[in-house]
């Protein structure tokens, strides 16, 4: 496949617009605009390029909301990117994407993650090889069946035009990926996840990624609109901080996006903006039986057919 057969500029333009659209929607919801932090990496190191972080900390609703756009090139694919494609090890790369993590203050409102990206492996005198990746997943602290069903329904509907087999496949991949092996425990209630995706060809694969990214606001905002005024106290905030510790563990130990950014020499502030502002750990803590905290484990942190 040659460079002329696909349009990287179209992906770049859409990603920038997606970041702006989501940031505007979140700023309107919170009542506080997200700040912009543009950055540039000059050529000469192992990574060059630019990006923009849209960030809100200490908002009226969001304790932290971060949406990053990055567009970078590197001299060699990091191990996290070439592990599944060892034949590409040592190639240069172009990578661009939008990634977000939102941490509401109210424990009854779930944390959410979404990412859409394009990676192109390059080599002199060889055709570039592209693939897309991304998805979205929900991490509640207090589970609601209707919220999980809504989130998964929107994910399914976004994929439906591109093949009925994609949602169950990407849901399974999400359940398998967002899993803390050392805890034998899911991070949340999943969603969809895909990587190394190019099987529809560039145009249709890009169209599928656009459908997923464009569906994010519809998937998430109705949930937090329903829960934003739910009363909570110290018990709920304490449990939220405990479960946020699991989020930190996954991001640092398993997340390939975090590993890719750090291994490639990316911008640390942008990579680690996904971390919650507060988190706690306890030794061998277990929830009391028949409590909402216990039901998160028994009813929600297990693979289920939500739609």
Secondary structure, 3 states (H helix, E strand, C coil): CCHHHCCHHHHHHHHHHHHHHHHHHHHHHHCCCCEEEEEEECCCCCEEEEEEEEEEECCCCEEEEEEEEEEEEECCCCHHHHCCCHHHCCCEEEEEEEEEEEEECCCCCCEEEEEEEEEEEEECCEEEEEEEEEEEEEECCCCCHHHHHHHHHHHHHHHHCCCHHHHHHHHHHHHHHCEECCCCEECCCEEEEEEEECCCHHHHHHHHHHHHHHCHHHHHHHHHHHHCCCCCCHHHHHHHHHHHHHHHHHHHHCCHHHHHHHHCCCCHHHHHHHCCCCCCCCCCCCCCCCCHHHHHHHHHCCCCCCC
